[in-house]
Each structure stands twice: as structure tokens, then as C-alpha cells.
Amino acid sequence: MKKLIFIAAILLTQVLVNNSYSQTAYVTNNNDSTVSVIDIPTNTVTHTIIVGDAPFGVSASSDGTKVYITNSFSNSISVINTATNTVTATIAVGNVPNAVAVNSTGSKVYVTNRFDNSVKVINTATNTVSATISVGIEPYGICVSPNGNKVYVANFADTTISVINTVTNTVIGTINVGVNPFAICVSPDGSKVYVTINGFNGKVCVIDSLTNSVLNIIPVGKNPYGLTVSPDGSKLYSSNYSDSTISVINTTTNTVLNIISVYCEPYGLSFTPDGSKLYLAGANTNNVKVINTSTNLITDSILTGNTPLAFGNFISTYSQHEGIASYGIDTENISIYPNPFTSQTTITFSEEQKNTALKIINVLGEVINTINFTGKQLVLDKGEMKEGIYFVQTTDEKKNIINKKIIIQ
């Protein structure tokens, strides 16, 4: 059993509860103003949600309760409640919003606005724009560092990456990477930033996040539009739109391991939490393909709406509990750092907790342990837990529940 060290008064108990976790893909259909909702276990479309005009970017919150969609021609963001699969808010942003990214606590959303040359910062508690940050020319891809301290923006028309300090909402660095940077993502430990260089001689640029220097340039296919890193950080996948392939990159050697033919114009890419499956939006075939990451073979194809793009993190994992809603505690009241971690992390509450239950749950919904405690801070040691994604779930004395994702490397 893993070791838990608490800076608090703790009573350890083992409790069996009725939990289920729903894994769902939210795919933006650019030419029919909808989002297709795909149930991951069955690979079936369960809902079609009407959003704004030309939906493009997508980002799911880490607790799985919300999904944010950019409506490029409506100049807005649609906020989807994943429990009901309905749009609960529409937020006006800048001119042609492209990509969107949610920070790890779910408190802030960052949106690139292509023809404003800006990033809008949204306060998720109020669904209002709290800041506007000027970046490079025609910003496309965007990602947030795991600790939430930095945001990285790919400026398509000026060969640069803008580095934003999220405390001051100012650009603190500009990195030259080459012509037409497009998609961007960060490694789970935050040490590397990856960006696609668009064009017929497509590349992936590897950036050291500490020094903001380019470490490597990796040749891939033609017009790499999508990019994602595996949950364990060991592999990088780029979708090469103009030659209908996926490049699989070893992040240790920075070399291409495999090239997967996908028989479509591939766009957005997203992993299931355990990394066993990769979901790929086929823009010209109106479907999402499922790839087994162990064999690199396509195992399923799911019909969607017209021109699925799904640019961003479009797979959501949401916790469902009988009789109790998974809402009620402000996510900013709980912080977990470092996250991802290799041996130990600290969970901190902004206020003293009384009779709060904390559970560690794996991606299958199985409760690893349950602890009732009173206090403000605890230290979680990896112990015998394997590398992967888990959820820290807290339930206070009023039966309010919230889930926070943790990643062990």
C-alpha cells in the first residue's frame, strides 16, 4: 500500500463507494456548427451539440466538468457542461478565435485570436474576459504549462513562440522557431515544449522550457496541423494533413519511430488518459479514427459531423456519483504541486478542512484508498502506485465533491 504522509490530523479508513467515470470525446465539426459527443468505451456518438459558427479549437477541463469550444466566425467561446452536454455560456472574445487551453486548476482559460494578434484570458468562475495580452502575428496553437505558470503561443505568421507569465499576464519571452508555427503542446513534466512547423517540409521543433532555446528540429510529414504528447511523455504524435499520416516520435531520442497511414486529412489528436488509444479527427472524411498506440493500427472509425477538426485536448474524463453532484467546491481552493510528479506531491487547501474525505482513484474508477482528515495540507508519496493518471477526489461534510487529476511519472 502506498505511503501517505499528512501535515494534518488524519484518520485512515478503507471505504468502498459507487463510482463511475465517463470518458468522452468532444469533436468540433467546423462546417456545420456542431460538436459531436463520442462515448469512448463504445465509440458511438451520443449527442450532437449546436455551438457557434465554425467551431475549431477545444479544451476539456482537468476535472472533466467543462469543455470549451472556439467559434471562429462567431468570435466567441461556447462552454459545455459535460454532465448535461448542453451549452451553459457563450463568451465574446477576439477576432477569429482559434485555439483554447484550460489551466490545470480549471480557473483560467486562454484563447488565441488570430486577427487581433492577442490572447484573451477568461475567468471561469464568472465566464468573463479578465485580461487581453498582445502576442505575435496570427496566433494559432496555445498550451499551458503543467504548473500553470506559463502559457505558450504559436504565432503562425511571424515565426515565433510567445511565452506568457500567467501571474502578470505579460509576454516574458519570444522564441524564434521557423516559418509558420502552428500546433503546440508541453511535456507532462513541463520541461519541453513542442511545436509543429507547418509546410510541405513539415517539422516539429523541441524547446527547452527553462532556457527558451531550441534543442532539436525533427522532420515529419507535410503540413503537420495537430500535435499531442502521450500521458507518460515518452512519445509525440504529429498529424500530417497533406500526406495523410501520423508521425510517432520518441521524445528521448527525438527521432521518428513510426509513420502511420490514416487514409484521411488528419487534424486534431487526443489521448485517452491511460495512453492506450489515440483519437484522430479526419477533416475530409467526416469521421474520427481510433488508433491502438501499442500496435499503431486503426481499430475503429466513428462518423461525426461535417469537417471534424478538434484542434486541442478534446477527450474529457468526468466522475459520476449516485445521488451527489460533482460540484460545489471552488477548484482554486485546492492546489496540487508538483503535478506531474515522480515521487511526492503536496495537496494544499486554502482553508482548514473538517471531516473531509480524500480518495485516490484510478482511470477505471477504482478507489485505491480513502482517508478522512482534518487539516490544511498533506503530502502524497508515490509509494507503490504505478506511473499514470489518477484522480484526487475530496468530499466535504456538506457532501460537495471535486476531482483533481494527478499524473505520476
N, C-alpha and C positions, 0 to 999 in steps of 0.2 A: 504494500500500500504506500502511496506517495506520502511524503512528509510535508505537513503544513505547519508553518511557524507563524503564530499570530502575535502582533503587538496589540493585544486586546485580551479581554476576558472571554474564554471560549468554552463551550460545551460541545463535545464531539458526539454526533449521533449518526447512525446509518438509517436512511429513510427511503422507502420505495414510494414513488409517485407516478402518476399517469401523465407522461409527456409524449408529445409527438412533434416532429419537425418537418415542416413543409419546405421543400426545395423547388424553387420556381424560377423560370426564365422570363424576362420581360423584354420583348423584341420590338424595336421601333420599326414600323413599316412606313418608309419615307414618302411613298406616293399615294397612300390612302388615309393618312392622318389617324392611324390607329397604332395600338400596341397589342401584340399577341402574347397571351399569358400561357406559358407551357409548363405543365406539371412534369418535373424531372423524372420521378420514378416510372411514370407511364409513357412519357414522351408524347403527350397529347395536348392540344390546345384546349384550355378550359374556359377562357374568357377572351373577348376582344374589347379593348377599352378605347373609346374615342378621346383623342387628345387634340393638340393644336395642329397647325399646318406644317407639313414637312418635318415630322419628328425624326431626330438624328441621334443625339447623344443620350446616354442612360447611365445612371449610377444608383446602386442599391445601398442603403444604409447598412452598417455592420450588424445592427441588431435585427435586420430583416423587416422592420415595420413599415419602411417607406422606400419608394423608388422615385427618382427624379428624372424627368424627361425634358430635353431641349426641343422646342418647337421653332425650327429655324426661320420659317416665314411668318410666324405669328409673333416673333420676338418675345417669347415667354417660356416659362418653366411650368410643366404640369407635375403636381405632387400626387402620387398614387399611394393610397392606403392598402397595404398588401393583405390585410385581414378581410377587406371587403372588395378589393380590386375595383375601387372607384377613385375618381379624381376628387381630392378634397380641397385643393387650392390651385390657383393659377397665378403665377408671379411674373410681372412685367420685368424684363431685363433689357439687354442692349440690342444692337442691330445685328441680326443673324447669329443667334447663339448656336454654338457648335457642340462643344464638349462640356461635360459636367462631372464634378467629383465631390464626394462627401468625405469629411474628415472622420477619423476613427471613432470619435465620440458621438457623431451624428448631429453636432451642434451647429456646424457651418457647412455650407455648400458653395462651391466655387464654379463659375460659369465663364467660358471664353465667348467673347462676342466678336465675330470675325471682322465686321466693318466698322466697329468702334475702336478696334485695337485696345480692348480692355478686358479685364476680368471683374465680374460682379461677385460680391460676397453676400450670401444670403444667411440671415439668422433664422434657423429652422424653428425656433420657438415662436416667432412672430410671422414667419414667411414674408419677411421684408428684406429689401436690399440694404445692407448696413455699410457697405463701402464699395467704391469703384477704383480699380487700380489700372493705371496705364501700363501696357506691355509693348511687345513688338508689333510688327505689321501682320495682319491676318492671323491671329492666334487660333489654333485648332485644338490639338490634344492638351490634356491637363491631368495632373495627378498630385496627390497629397502624400507627403512622407508619412511613414507609419506612426511616428510620434506627433504628427500634426503641426510641427514647427515650420515646415516649408511647403510651398506649392511650386510645381514645375510646369511651365507653359511652353509648348512648341509653337513658335511663330513662323508660319508657313512661308511668308513672303520676304523674310529678311534673314534667313539662315541662322537664327539664334534660338536659344532657350532662355526664358526669363525665370529667375529664381526669386520667389516672394517670401518674405518673412511674415508669418501669419499673425504675429503679435502686433506689429506696426503696420501691416498691410502695405508694405513698400517693397520695391524691387531692390534686392541686395546683391544681385549678380546677374551677369549676362554671359552666356556660353556660346561661342561660335561652333557650329556643328556641321555646316554644309547646307546646300541648296534644298529648300522645301522640307523641313522637318514637319512631321505630321502626327503620328500616334506616339504616345509617351507613357511609360509606366515605371514604377520604382520597385526594387527588390524587397522581399518581405522584411529584411533586416535594415533597410534604409541606406545601405552602403553604396548601392549602384542605382543609376538612373539610365533607362534605355529609351531610345527614340528612333523611329524609322525615318530614313531619308528617302523621300519619295522620288520616283522617276524610273525610267527603264533600266537603269543601273542601280537598283534599289540596295539600300544598306541599312544596317542597324548600328547605331552609334552607342558606345558604352561610356558612361560618365561616372567619375568618382565624385560622390556627393559631398565629401569632405573638402576636396580641393577645387571642385567645379572644373576639373580638367578632363579632356577626352582620353580614355585609356585604350580603346580599341574601336576599329571600324570593321564590321562583318558584312561581307557581300551576301545578299539574299536574292529574292526574285524581283519581278517587275512590279513597280507601284505598290509597295507594302503599305496598306492602309490600316491594318489592325495589328495590335501588339499586346501580348499579355505574358506574365511570368507565372510559372507553376507555384502552388501554395508553399512548397518546400524550397523554392528559389533555385532549383537545380537546372531548370530548363526554361527557355524563352521561345515563344511561338509568334511568328510574324505571318500575316495573311497577305499573300502576293496577288493582288487583284487582277493584273493583266496577264498572268500566266497560270492562273487557277491552281495555285499551290500554297502549301503551308511549309515554311522553313522551321525546323526544330533545332534549336541552338543549345549547346552545352554551355552553361554560364561560368563554369570553371575554366574551360579551355578557350571559350569564345569562338567555337567552331561549329559549323552546321553538321548535325548528326544525321538528319534525315530530311527528305523532301517528300511531302505527302500530296498526291494529286487529289483534288477535291471536286473537279468537274463542275465548277461554278465560278462566279466572280466573288471571291471571299472578302468579307468586310470585318465586322466585329467578332471578337473572340472572348470567351469567358469559361473559366474552370468551375467544375463542381468543387465544393470545399475540400474533399479528400484528394483532389487532383486526378482521379481515375478517368474522368471524362472531360473532353473539351467540346464546347458548343460553338458552332460557327454559323454566322449569318451569310447565306448565299444571295447576294443582291439581285442577280439576274434570273434566279430560278425560283424565287419566292418560297424559299424553304430554309430551315435550319438543319445543319448536318451535325451528327454526334460522332465524335472520334474517340475511340478507346486509346488512351495515352500509353498503355503498355504495348500494344501491337501497332499503333499508328494506322489503324484501319477504321473506315467509316462503318458504324454499326446501325445507324438509323438516319432517316430523313423525315422532317416534320414540316408540313405545309403551313405557311403563315400568310400574312397579307402581302401587299404589293411593294416590292423592293425593300426587303428587310436589311437594315444596316447595323443597328445595335452597337453603336460606337461607344464602348466603355464597359464597365463592370455590370453585366445585365442579369446575373444569377443572384437571387435572394434566398437566404435561409431564415425562415421565420418560425419561432416557437409558438406552439398552440397548447393551451392548457384547459382542461374541462372546468367550466364554471368560473374561471378567473381570467380577466383580460390581461394582456401583456403590456400594460401601460400604467402610468401613474407616477413613476419616479423620473425626475429630470435627469437625462443622461449626463449632464455636466456635473452632477453631484457625485459621480463615480469616475475615477481615473485609474488606469492600469498602465504602469510604466516600469521597465521597458516592455514593449509589445510590438513585434515578436520578441521572445526571449529564449535563451538556451538552457539556463539552469534555475533562475529565480526571477520573480517579478513582485512588485508591490501594488496592492489594491488599496486605494485611498478614498474615503468618503469625506465629503465636505462638512458633514455634520455627524455628531455622535449617533451611533446606531444602537437601538434597543430591541432585543429579541428578533434580530434579523437572521433569516436563513440564507445561507450561501451554498449553492450546488455547483459542482463541476460536471458538465455534460458533454459527451462526445457527439460527433456529427450524426450518429444513428439515433440520438435522443436518449441514450442510456445514461443514467445518473451514476457517475463514478464515486461521488461522495457527497454528503450533506452535513453542513456544520451550522449550528445555531450559535450566534455570538452577539456580544455587546462590545462596542468599541468603535474606533475610527479608522484604523489601519491594520492591514495584515500582509504578511509576506507569504507568497506561494512558491514552494520549491517544486521543481520538475519531478523529482523522485523517480518513480517507475513509469510515469506517463511517457508514451512514445511521441515522436515528432508528429505534428499535425495540427489541426484546428479543433478547438474546444470552445465551450461557452461557459462563462461565469454567470450564473443566474442568482439574483437576490430577491427575496420576498420579505417585505417588512411586516410589522404587526397589523397593518391595515390591509394586508393581502395584495399590495401593489407589487408588480413583478417587472423586472427589466433584465434583458440578456445582453452581455458584452462578450464579443468574440476575443479569444486569445489564440496566439499562434506559438507553438513550441518548435524550435528548430534543432 
